[in-house]
Amino acid sequence: MTAASRVASTSAAAALVLATLWLFWPQSLGGGTTYVTTYGTSMEPGFSSGDIAVLSEAAAYSVGDVVAYRSESLNTIVMHRIVSADAEGFVTQGDNNAWLDQDRPTDEDILGTLFLRIPNGGHVLDTLTSPWTLGVVGLATLLVVGSAKAGKERRGRRSRRRRAPAFTMPSFSAPSLSVPALPVPRLTSGDIPVLVRARGRQVAVAAGSVALVAALAAAALFVVPSTESSTDSVAVTERGTFSYSGTAARGTTYPSGVVETGDTVWTKLADSLTVSYASDVSGPGVADLQGVVRLDVSIEAPDGWSAYLNSGPVVPLQDGAATASVAVDATAATSVLDEHYAEVGGSGGGAILRITPTAAISGTVQGNRFEAKGPETLAFALDSTALRLAGEADVVLNTTTETEVATGEVVARSFAVAGATVPIGLARGLAVLVLALAVAVAAGGAWLSRSRRGDAADEFVLRHADRIVPVAAFATAGTVIDVSDAESLHRVAERFDTVVLHHAGEDEDTFAVRDVDATYRFVVPGSPARRGKPPVPAPRASAAYVDDYTTPLPRPGRLRSRVA
């Protein structure tokens, strides 16, 4: 890249950064951008509680703009839509509200118009600034810094060991079959058994993985809104009962002179007939019931013709109940029917006299407005001599009408886990608890696996503790082959499916794998602090070491060759 192109790219990047800062610089610091976290449901479905709205100043505002202003009546910042304007200022209204705002903000009162919406931005911001999140981030930072520092120290020690010159000692023959007994090997480092430390490291790694998953789960649970809208339906039931009564000439047909509910009404004998309808409205959570009920009388001919006859008085609903009545004149209904047949040239018979309850009933269910459905009608079969119920008395005289009302409420969010419902508060607590326990176990495992020596030998022992056997002394067998590094020695042990012998001496650690006719080994010189004296440089040894069967195992420095 030439100097000119570097200058151009740098200038473009700087211009982009400055433009971004100018665009999003907050109004409180002299900029033109306002950030608002939304609460409530007045702007649903466009905005939900917990969203962040980014608003920018404009030269002018018009109907349809979503603006934010400081409400004098509510003493807070309100973000609603401009629906109109009058002499006092702009008229605003929430998208989910049925009423207009009381305030009339002017151009000077408006903070800005909507520029960007960030869903759940407020919940994320609250989560990031919560004490739990800050504590987790601080603990994770300490763990990362500590791990980085420990890794840096280990790399420094390995670098110093790589720079230290390796040395060997000449071999000597001896008539003995093994070396004299050396001091008892140290099976611990920092007074903690090696196997315990190795298991501690494994536990620390596993617990760290669990802690990571728990941290992600906790972060996701705190980002998710604590509440959710629950949609359900409630049935508002309107039960009605029809009845009728009248007077009639005493005789064999009506011994008491009274027409009762269920009787056939013989029009020649009955003097009057009154039909009543008792209505009762009920339902879970029903409130603010109001309305009226009225009975209408009509007649319907088999050819499709119908006519309205008369209506009863309007009766208001009181405590969810009302009883309306209407007078029925069967003779007048028959006369109207005969006039219709005379006009069209048809014949009578088979008409229906219908009593229709006309009801206008409304109320609320859990704060949701509803209007009840109209009840069923009562039908009489009308002929030239009588009125008869059109159906079974128990069926046609008793009606039930249900109105389903959709209800919505904000409830605590919950999750279905293995057939059980877990509230979000409990889920968050469990996630934080698992995170804390995992961090504690990881810290305990890290403490158990800590190394006071911190050299390559100790790291090798921890990594492969299951295959390493500490010994007090050992003798060579056949050819002695010094491998280039400890991991190569471990691969030899895996290939032979055998163990790695480990002797922890005062000045160095010797690892060896015994075969039938060869001994593979790797020697790690101890640190100066461990030997109690400064390291002594020595010339690099030859490529391999070969002794007879009875030669004790010498202790050379690190050898860097490969023997076939």
C-alpha positions as CSV (number, residue, x, y, z in Angstrom):
1,M,0.0,0.0,0.0
2,T,1.4,3.4,-1.0
3,A,1.6,6.4,1.3
4,A,-1.2,8.1,-0.5
5,S,-3.5,5.1,-0.2
6,R,-2.7,4.8,3.5
7,V,-3.6,8.4,4.0
8,A,-6.8,8.1,2.1
9,S,-7.9,5.0,4.0
10,T,-7.0,6.5,7.3
11,S,-9.0,9.7,6.4
12,A,-12.0,7.7,5.4
13,A,-12.0,5.7,8.6
14,A,-11.7,8.8,10.6
15,A,-14.5,10.5,8.7
16,L,-16.7,7.4,9.3
17,V,-16.0,7.4,13.1
18,L,-16.7,11.2,13.3
19,A,-19.9,10.8,11.4
20,T,-21.1,8.0,13.6
21,L,-20.2,10.0,16.7
22,W,-22.1,13.0,15.3
23,L,-25.1,10.9,14.5
24,F,-25.4,9.1,17.8
25,W,-24.0,11.7,20.2
26,P,-26.5,12.1,23.1
27,Q,-28.4,15.3,23.6
28,S,-27.3,15.5,27.2
29,L,-23.7,16.0,26.0
30,G,-24.6,18.6,23.4
31,G,-25.6,16.2,20.6
32,G,-29.0,15.8,18.8
33,T,-29.9,12.2,19.8
34,T,-32.1,11.0,22.6
35,Y,-32.3,7.5,24.0
36,V,-35.5,6.3,25.6
37,T,-36.3,3.0,27.3
38,T,-39.9,2.1,26.8
39,Y,-42.3,1.0,29.6
40,G,-45.9,-0.1,29.5
41,T,-48.0,-1.2,26.6
42,S,-49.2,2.1,25.1
43,M,-47.2,1.7,21.9
44,E,-47.8,-2.0,21.2
45,P,-47.4,-3.8,18.9
46,G,-44.6,-1.6,17.5
47,F,-42.9,-1.3,20.9
48,S,-42.8,-3.6,23.9
49,S,-41.7,-2.8,27.4
50,G,-37.9,-2.9,27.6
51,D,-37.1,-1.7,24.1
52,I,-34.8,1.2,23.4
53,A,-35.9,4.0,21.1
54,V,-33.3,6.2,19.5
55,L,-34.8,9.7,18.5
56,S,-33.1,12.5,16.6
57,E,-34.0,16.2,16.4
58,A,-35.8,17.4,13.3
59,A,-36.5,20.8,11.8
60,A,-40.2,20.1,11.8
61,Y,-42.7,17.5,13.0
62,S,-45.8,16.3,11.3
63,V,-48.8,14.0,11.8
64,G,-47.7,10.3,11.9
65,D,-44.3,11.0,13.5
66,V,-43.4,9.0,16.7
67,V,-42.0,11.7,19.0
68,A,-40.8,11.9,22.6
69,Y,-41.5,14.9,24.9
70,R,-41.5,15.6,28.6
71,S,-45.0,15.4,29.9
72,E,-46.0,18.0,32.4
73,S,-49.0,16.1,33.6
74,L,-47.1,12.8,34.1
75,N,-43.7,14.4,35.0
76,T,-41.9,11.9,32.8
77,I,-40.8,11.5,29.1
78,V,-43.6,10.2,26.9
79,M,-43.1,8.7,23.5
80,H,-46.3,8.7,21.4
81,R,-47.5,9.3,17.8
82,I,-48.6,12.7,16.5
83,V,-52.3,12.3,15.4
84,S,-53.2,15.9,14.8
85,A,-52.4,19.5,15.8
86,D,-54.4,22.4,17.2
87,A,-53.8,25.9,18.4
88,E,-52.2,24.7,21.6
89,G,-49.7,22.3,19.9
90,F,-49.5,18.7,18.7
91,V,-52.1,16.1,19.7
92,T,-50.5,12.8,20.6
93,Q,-51.8,9.3,21.2
94,G,-50.4,5.9,22.0
95,D,-50.8,3.4,19.2
96,N,-52.5,1.0,21.7
97,N,-54.5,3.7,23.6
98,A,-58.1,4.6,22.9
99,W,-57.7,8.1,24.3
100,L,-55.7,11.2,23.4
101,D,-52.9,12.5,25.6
102,Q,-53.7,15.4,27.9
103,D,-50.5,17.3,27.0
104,R,-50.1,19.5,23.9
105,P,-46.4,19.6,23.2
106,T,-44.9,22.2,20.9
107,D,-41.8,22.1,18.7
108,E,-39.7,23.3,21.6
109,D,-41.0,20.6,23.9
110,I,-40.3,17.6,21.5
111,L,-37.0,15.9,22.1
112,G,-36.9,14.2,18.7
113,T,-38.6,11.8,16.3
114,L,-38.1,8.1,16.1
115,F,-34.9,7.1,14.3
116,L,-34.1,3.5,15.4
117,R,-35.7,0.8,17.6
118,I,-33.5,-1.7,19.6
119,P,-35.7,-4.6,20.7
120,N,-35.1,-5.6,24.3
121,G,-32.2,-3.1,24.5
122,G,-33.4,-1.9,27.9
123,H,-33.4,-5.4,29.3
124,V,-29.9,-6.0,27.9
125,L,-28.6,-2.8,29.4
126,D,-30.1,-3.6,32.8
127,T,-28.5,-7.0,32.7
128,L,-25.1,-5.7,31.8
129,T,-25.2,-3.2,34.6
130,S,-26.7,-5.5,37.2
131,P,-24.5,-6.5,40.2
132,W,-24.7,-10.2,39.3
133,T,-23.3,-9.5,35.8
134,L,-20.6,-7.2,37.0
135,G,-19.6,-9.8,39.6
136,V,-19.4,-12.6,37.1
137,V,-17.5,-10.4,34.6
138,G,-15.1,-9.4,37.4
139,L,-14.5,-13.0,38.5
140,A,-14.0,-14.1,34.9
141,T,-11.5,-11.3,34.3
142,L,-9.6,-12.4,37.4
143,L,-9.5,-16.0,36.2
144,V,-8.4,-15.0,32.7
145,V,-5.7,-12.7,34.0
146,G,-4.5,-15.3,36.5
147,S,-4.4,-18.0,33.8
148,A,-2.6,-15.7,31.4
149,K,0.0,-14.8,34.1
150,A,0.5,-18.4,35.0
151,G,0.9,-19.3,31.3
152,K,3.4,-16.6,30.8
153,E,5.4,-17.8,33.8
154,R,5.4,-21.4,32.5
155,R,6.5,-20.2,29.0
156,G,9.3,-18.2,30.7
157,R,10.5,-21.2,32.6
158,R,10.4,-23.4,29.4
159,S,12.3,-20.7,27.6
160,R,14.9,-20.6,30.3
161,R,15.3,-24.3,30.2
162,R,15.6,-24.3,26.4
163,R,18.4,-21.8,26.7
164,A,20.3,-23.8,29.4
165,P,23.0,-26.0,27.9
166,A,22.4,-29.8,28.2
167,F,25.0,-32.0,29.6
168,T,25.7,-35.7,30.0
169,M,27.9,-37.8,32.2
170,P,30.2,-40.6,30.9
171,S,29.1,-44.1,31.6
172,F,30.9,-46.4,34.0
173,S,30.6,-50.2,34.2
174,A,29.9,-51.6,37.6
175,P,29.5,-55.2,38.7
176,S,26.2,-54.6,40.4
177,L,22.8,-55.5,38.8
178,S,21.2,-52.3,39.9
179,V,22.0,-48.9,41.3
180,P,22.1,-48.5,45.1
181,A,18.8,-47.5,46.6
182,L,18.2,-43.8,46.1
183,P,16.2,-41.6,48.4
184,V,12.5,-42.3,48.6
185,P,10.9,-40.7,45.6
186,R,8.7,-37.7,46.2
187,L,5.1,-38.7,45.2
188,T,3.7,-35.3,46.0
189,S,4.2,-31.7,44.8
190,G,3.3,-29.0,47.3
191,D,2.3,-31.8,49.8
192,I,-0.6,-32.9,47.5
193,P,-0.5,-36.3,45.9
194,V,0.1,-36.3,42.2
195,L,-3.0,-38.3,41.4
196,V,-5.1,-35.9,43.4
197,R,-3.6,-32.9,41.6
198,A,-4.2,-34.6,38.2
199,R,-7.8,-35.3,39.2
200,G,-8.1,-31.7,40.4
201,R,-7.0,-30.4,37.0
202,Q,-9.5,-32.6,35.2
203,V,-12.2,-31.4,37.6
204,A,-11.2,-27.8,37.1
205,V,-11.4,-28.1,33.3
206,A,-14.9,-29.8,33.5
207,A,-16.1,-27.3,36.0
208,G,-14.8,-24.5,33.9
209,S,-16.8,-25.8,30.9
210,V,-19.9,-26.0,33.1
211,A,-19.3,-22.5,34.3
212,L,-19.1,-21.2,30.8
213,V,-22.4,-22.9,29.8
214,A,-24.0,-21.6,33.0
215,A,-22.7,-18.1,32.3
216,L,-24.2,-18.1,28.8
217,A,-27.5,-19.5,30.1
218,A,-27.6,-16.9,32.9
219,A,-26.9,-14.1,30.4
220,A,-29.6,-15.4,28.1
221,L,-32.1,-15.7,31.0
222,F,-31.4,-12.1,32.1
223,V,-31.7,-10.8,28.6
224,V,-35.1,-12.4,28.1
225,P,-37.9,-10.2,29.4
226,S,-39.2,-11.2,32.8
227,T,-42.8,-11.1,31.7
228,E,-44.9,-12.2,28.8
229,S,-48.4,-11.7,27.5
230,S,-50.7,-14.5,28.2
231,T,-53.7,-14.9,25.8
232,D,-56.7,-16.8,27.0
233,S,-60.5,-16.7,26.6
234,V,-63.3,-16.4,29.1
235,A,-66.9,-17.5,28.4
236,V,-69.6,-15.0,29.4
237,T,-72.8,-16.9,29.7
238,E,-76.3,-15.5,29.1
239,R,-79.0,-17.8,30.4
240,G,-82.6,-17.1,29.5
241,T,-85.9,-18.7,30.4
242,F,-89.2,-18.1,28.5
243,S,-92.6,-18.4,30.1
244,Y,-96.1,-17.4,29.1
245,S,-99.4,-17.1,30.8
246,G,-102.9,-15.8,30.0
247,T,-106.6,-16.0,30.7
248,A,-109.2,-18.1,29.0
249,A,-112.8,-19.1,29.2
250,R,-113.4,-21.7,31.9
251,G,-114.4,-25.1,30.6
252,T,-113.1,-28.6,29.8
253,T,-110.1,-27.2,28.0
254,Y,-109.1,-24.6,30.7
255,P,-110.8,-25.7,34.0
256,S,-109.1,-22.9,36.0
257,G,-109.5,-20.3,33.2
258,V,-105.7,-19.8,33.1
259,V,-103.2,-20.6,30.3
260,E,-99.9,-21.7,31.7
261,T,-96.4,-22.3,30.3
262,G,-96.4,-25.4,28.1
263,D,-100.1,-25.4,27.4
264,T,-101.5,-25.2,23.8
265,V,-103.0,-21.7,23.3
266,W,-106.4,-22.1,21.7
267,T,-107.0,-18.8,20.1
268,K,-110.8,-19.1,20.3
269,L,-110.8,-19.6,24.1
270,A,-107.8,-17.5,25.2
271,D,-108.6,-13.9,25.9
272,S,-105.0,-12.7,26.4
273,L,-101.4,-14.0,26.3
274,T,-98.2,-12.6,27.8
275,V,-94.7,-14.0,27.0
276,S,-91.9,-13.2,29.4
277,Y,-88.1,-13.7,29.2
278,A,-85.8,-13.7,32.2
279,S,-82.2,-13.1,31.4
280,D,-79.1,-13.6,33.6
281,V,-75.5,-12.8,32.6
282,S,-72.6,-14.3,34.4
283,G,-68.9,-15.2,33.9
284,P,-65.6,-15.3,35.7
285,G,-64.3,-11.8,36.2
286,V,-67.3,-10.1,34.6
287,A,-67.7,-6.5,35.7
288,D,-69.4,-3.2,34.6
289,L,-72.4,-5.0,33.2
290,Q,-74.9,-2.8,31.5
291,G,-77.6,-3.1,28.8
292,V,-81.3,-3.5,28.0
293,V,-83.6,-6.3,27.0
294,R,-86.8,-6.1,24.8
295,L,-89.1,-8.7,23.3
296,D,-90.2,-8.4,19.7
297,V,-93.1,-10.4,18.1
298,S,-93.1,-11.3,14.4
299,I,-94.8,-13.8,12.1
300,E,-93.3,-15.9,9.3
301,A,-95.2,-17.6,6.5
302,P,-93.9,-20.9,4.8
303,D,-93.4,-18.9,1.6
304,G,-90.7,-16.8,3.2
305,W,-92.8,-13.8,4.0
306,S,-92.5,-12.3,7.5
307,A,-93.9,-9.3,9.3
308,Y,-93.2,-7.4,12.5
309,L,-96.2,-7.3,14.8
310,N,-95.3,-5.5,18.1
311,S,-92.7,-5.1,20.9
312,G,-92.7,-5.0,24.6
313,P,-91.2,-2.3,26.8
314,V,-87.4,-1.9,27.2
315,V,-86.1,-3.3,30.5
316,P,-82.6,-2.3,31.8
317,L,-80.2,-4.8,33.2
318,Q,-79.7,-4.7,36.9
319,D,-77.0,-6.7,38.6
320,G,-76.7,-8.8,35.5
321,A,-80.4,-9.7,35.3
322,A,-83.5,-8.5,33.6
323,T,-87.0,-9.8,32.8
324,A,-88.8,-8.5,29.7
325,S,-92.4,-9.2,28.7
326,V,-94.6,-8.7,25.6
327,A,-98.3,-9.1,24.9
328,V,-99.1,-11.6,22.1
329,D,-102.4,-11.3,20.2
330,A,-102.8,-14.5,18.3
331,T,-106.0,-13.3,16.6
332,A,-104.3,-10.3,15.2
333,A,-101.4,-12.4,14.0
334,T,-103.9,-14.7,12.2
335,S,-105.6,-11.7,10.6
336,V,-102.3,-10.3,9.2
337,L,-101.4,-13.8,7.9
338,D,-104.8,-14.1,6.1
339,E,-104.3,-10.7,4.5
340,H,-101.0,-11.8,3.1
341,Y,-102.5,-15.0,1.7
342,A,-105.4,-13.0,0.2
343,E,-102.9,-10.7,-1.5
344,V,-100.7,-13.4,-3.0
345,G,-103.5,-15.8,-3.7
346,G,-102.1,-18.6,-1.4
347,S,-103.5,-20.8,1.3
348,G,-102.9,-20.5,5.0
349,G,-101.3,-22.9,7.5
350,G,-97.9,-23.7,8.9
351,A,-96.9,-20.2,9.9
352,I,-94.5,-19.4,12.8
353,L,-95.1,-16.8,15.5
354,R,-91.7,-15.9,16.8
355,I,-90.8,-14.1,20.1
356,T,-87.3,-12.6,19.7
357,P,-85.3,-11.2,22.7
358,T,-83.4,-8.1,21.5
359,A,-80.6,-7.5,24.0
360,A,-77.7,-5.0,24.1
361,I,-75.5,-6.2,26.9
362,S,-71.9,-5.2,27.4
363,G,-69.3,-5.2,30.2
364,T,-65.7,-6.1,30.9
365,V,-63.8,-9.3,31.7
366,Q,-60.4,-8.7,33.3
367,G,-60.3,-5.3,31.8
368,N,-61.4,-6.3,28.3
369,R,-64.6,-4.9,26.9
370,F,-67.2,-7.3,25.4
371,E,-70.7,-7.3,23.9
372,A,-72.8,-10.3,24.5
373,K,-74.3,-12.3,21.7
374,G,-78.1,-12.2,21.2
375,P,-80.1,-15.0,22.8
376,E,-82.2,-17.6,21.0
377,T,-85.8,-17.0,20.0
378,L,-89.0,-18.7,21.1
379,A,-91.2,-20.1,18.2
380,F,-94.9,-21.0,18.2
381,A,-96.5,-23.0,15.4
382,L,-99.6,-20.9,14.4
383,D,-102.7,-22.2,12.6
384,S,-106.2,-21.0,12.4
385,T,-107.2,-22.5,15.8
386,A,-104.1,-22.5,18.1
387,L,-100.6,-21.6,19.1
388,R,-98.3,-24.6,19.9
389,L,-94.6,-24.6,21.0
390,A,-92.4,-25.5,18.1
391,G,-90.4,-28.2,19.9
392,E,-89.9,-29.8,23.3
393,A,-90.9,-27.4,26.0
394,D,-87.7,-27.9,28.1
395,V,-85.6,-27.2,25.0
396,V,-87.3,-24.2,23.5
397,L,-88.1,-22.5,26.8
398,N,-84.6,-22.5,28.2
399,T,-81.7,-21.0,26.3
400,T,-78.0,-20.6,26.9
401,T,-75.7,-18.3,24.9
402,E,-72.0,-18.0,25.4
403,T,-69.8,-15.2,24.3
404,E,-66.0,-15.9,24.2
405,V,-64.0,-12.9,25.4
406,A,-60.3,-12.9,24.6
407,T,-58.3,-11.9,27.6
408,G,-54.7,-10.9,27.8
409,E,-52.6,-10.3,30.8
410,V,-48.9,-9.8,31.6
411,V,-47.6,-12.7,33.6
412,A,-44.2,-13.9,34.8
413,R,-42.4,-15.8,32.1
414,S,-41.9,-19.5,32.6
415,F,-40.3,-22.4,30.8
416,A,-41.4,-26.0,30.4
417,V,-38.7,-28.4,31.5
418,A,-39.3,-32.2,31.5
419,G,-43.0,-31.7,32.0
420,A,-42.6,-29.1,34.8
421,T,-43.1,-25.4,34.7
422,V,-40.1,-23.4,35.9
423,P,-40.6,-19.6,36.5
424,I,-38.0,-17.3,35.1
425,G,-37.0,-16.1,38.5
426,L,-36.2,-19.7,39.6
427,A,-34.4,-20.4,36.4
428,R,-32.2,-17.4,36.8
429,G,-31.5,-18.3,40.4
430,L,-30.6,-21.9,39.4
431,A,-28.3,-20.6,36.6
432,V,-26.5,-18.2,38.9
433,L,-26.2,-21.0,41.6
434,V,-24.8,-23.5,39.0
435,L,-22.4,-20.8,37.8
436,A,-21.3,-20.0,41.3
437,L,-20.8,-23.7,42.2
438,A,-19.0,-24.4,39.0
439,V,-16.6,-21.4,39.5
440,A,-16.0,-22.6,43.1
441,V,-15.3,-26.1,42.0
442,A,-13.1,-24.9,39.2
443,A,-11.2,-22.7,41.6
444,G,-10.8,-25.6,44.1
445,G,-9.6,-27.9,41.3
446,A,-7.1,-25.3,40.1
447,W,-5.9,-24.9,43.7
448,L,-5.5,-28.7,44.1
449,S,-3.6,-28.9,40.8
450,R,-1.3,-26.0,41.5
451,S,2.4,-26.6,41.2
452,R,5.0,-25.1,43.5
453,R,7.7,-26.4,41.3
454,G,6.2,-25.3,38.0
455,D,8.7,-27.1,35.8
456,A,8.2,-29.3,32.7
457,A,8.6,-32.5,34.8
458,D,5.7,-31.6,37.0
459,E,3.5,-30.6,34.1
460,F,4.3,-33.9,32.4
461,V,3.4,-35.8,35.5
462,L,0.1,-34.0,35.8
463,R,-0.9,-34.6,32.2
464,H,-0.2,-38.4,32.3
465,A,-0.6,-39.3,35.9
466,D,-2.5,-42.5,35.1
467,R,0.4,-44.0,33.2
468,I,3.3,-42.7,35.4
469,V,4.7,-45.0,38.2
470,P,7.1,-43.3,40.7
471,V,10.1,-45.5,41.6
472,A,12.9,-45.3,44.1
473,A,15.5,-46.7,41.6
474,F,15.8,-48.7,38.4
475,A,18.4,-50.4,36.3
476,T,18.9,-50.1,32.5
477,A,18.3,-53.0,30.2
478,G,20.1,-53.2,26.9
479,T,20.3,-50.1,24.7
480,V,19.6,-46.8,26.4
481,I,17.8,-44.4,24.1
482,D,17.3,-40.7,25.1
483,V,14.2,-39.3,23.4
484,S,13.9,-35.6,22.4
485,D,11.0,-34.7,24.7
486,A,8.7,-36.1,27.3
487,E,5.6,-36.4,25.0
488,S,7.7,-38.6,22.6
489,L,8.4,-40.8,25.6
490,H,4.7,-41.0,26.4
491,R,3.9,-42.0,22.9
492,V,6.5,-44.8,23.2
493,A,4.7,-46.0,26.4
494,E,1.4,-45.9,24.6
495,R,2.8,-47.9,21.7
496,F,4.2,-50.6,24.1
497,D,1.1,-50.3,26.3
498,T,3.3,-50.0,29.3
499,V,4.0,-47.5,32.1
500,V,6.5,-44.6,32.4
501,L,8.9,-45.0,35.3
502,H,9.6,-41.7,37.2
503,H,12.4,-41.0,39.5
504,A,12.4,-37.6,41.2
505,G,16.0,-36.9,42.1
506,E,17.5,-34.0,44.0
507,D,18.9,-32.4,40.8
508,E,16.7,-33.8,38.0
509,D,13.7,-35.9,37.1
510,T,14.2,-39.0,35.1
511,F,11.5,-40.7,33.1
512,A,12.0,-44.1,31.4
513,V,10.1,-46.7,29.5
514,R,11.5,-50.3,29.8
515,D,11.4,-52.7,26.8
516,V,12.9,-56.1,26.4
517,D,16.2,-55.0,24.9
518,A,16.1,-51.2,25.3
519,T,15.4,-48.4,27.8
520,Y,13.8,-45.2,26.5
521,R,14.4,-42.2,28.8
522,F,14.0,-38.5,29.1
523,V,15.8,-36.4,31.8
524,V,14.5,-33.0,33.0
525,P,17.1,-30.9,34.8
526,G,15.8,-29.3,38.0
527,S,15.5,-25.6,38.5
528,P,18.4,-23.8,40.3
529,A,16.3,-23.1,43.3
530,R,15.4,-26.8,43.5
531,R,19.1,-27.9,43.3
532,G,20.2,-25.2,45.7
533,K,23.0,-24.0,43.3
534,P,23.3,-22.2,40.0
535,P,23.2,-24.3,36.8
536,V,26.6,-25.5,35.5
537,P,26.9,-25.3,31.7
538,A,28.2,-28.5,30.1
539,P,28.8,-29.5,26.5
540,R,25.9,-31.2,24.6
541,A,26.0,-35.0,24.7
542,S,26.2,-37.5,21.9
543,A,23.2,-38.8,20.0
544,A,22.6,-41.9,22.0
545,Y,23.8,-43.9,25.0
546,V,24.6,-47.6,24.9
547,D,25.6,-49.6,28.0
548,D,26.0,-53.3,28.8
549,Y,23.3,-55.2,30.7
550,T,24.8,-54.5,34.1
551,T,25.5,-50.8,33.8
552,P,23.4,-48.6,36.1
553,L,21.3,-45.9,34.5
554,P,23.4,-42.7,34.2
555,R,21.8,-39.3,34.4
556,P,22.6,-37.3,31.3
557,G,21.1,-34.0,30.3
558,R,18.5,-33.6,27.5
559,L,19.5,-35.3,24.3
560,R,18.2,-34.2,21.0
561,S,18.7,-37.0,18.6
562,R,16.7,-40.0,17.2
563,V,18.1,-43.5,17.2
564,A,16.5,-46.0,14.8
